Amino acid sequence: MDIIIKASQIGKDSEGAFLGKTVFEVEGHAQPYEITFYSKNGRDWDYSLHFHAEPGDEDKLLAVDAFIEESDEAFDNLLDAALDSDPEL
């Protein structure tokens, strides 16, 4: 699955937890996706995947989610894009 990163950002909330997101497209999919990241310690990450702007094909979203779950490289690339957006973190 070819992922094209479009935008990313990360920051910390008032309690010091990391909150980030990466907007990306998948080749052959009509709608872009947004993955949001959350970590209390900067090491253990939770994520949520959803459509970025408009709803799309739910089956494709589930396929992308399964791909991210199975591919450490895909997950790391999306997370790294968010982390790299703020060099101070």
N, C-alpha and C positions, 0 to 999 in steps of 0.2 A: 504494500500500500504506500503510495507516494504522498508524503505530507509536505505542504508548502506553508511555512510560517509567515504570517502577515503582520502581526503586532504582538507585543508582550509588555507586561509590567509587573512589578512586585513592590511590596512595601510591608510595613508592620502595623498592626492595630494597636490600640491603646494599652493592651496587655503584653505587647511584645511578640505576639504570634505573627508568623509570616502569612501574608495573603497575596496571591499572585494570579495572573491569568495569561493565557496565550491564545490568540486567535489564529486559526489555521484553516487551510483548504485541503481537501483530499482530491487527488486527480480522479475525474469521472463523477464527482458528486456535485450537485447543483448548489447546495447551501454550504456556507462556511460554518465551522464549529468553534466553540470556545471551551477551553478547559480551564477550570479554576483550581488553584492549589491552596492547601492550608497545612501549616505545620506549627506546632507549639515550640519546637526545639530546632528547626532547620535541618533535621535529619530524617524524621519519620513524616512522610507526606500522605495526606488524603487528597483526593481529587473528585471533581464532578464535571461531567461532560454534558454539554447542551448545544443547541443550535445558536449561532451567534446573533443573527438579526431576525430571521424569519424561520418559522417551522419548516421542516422538510420531511423526507422519508424516514420514518422511525426505524425501519429495518436497517437502513444504511448507518444511522446513528448507533444502533446496537452492534453492528459489525465493526465500526470504528472503535467503540468501547472495548470490544473483545480483543481487537488488535492491540490496543494500548495495554490492556491487562496482560497479554501474552508476550509482548515485546518490551523488554527492559530498555532497549535502545530507543524505541519510539517515545516511551515515557520520559526517559532521561533527556532526549532532545527537546521535548516540549517544556520540561521543567527548566532545563538549562537556558532556554530562550528567555524565560521569565527572570531567572536569577541574573543573567547577563545584562538585563535591562537596567539594573541599578548596581553600579560598580562598588557602591559603599556597603553593600550587604555581603 
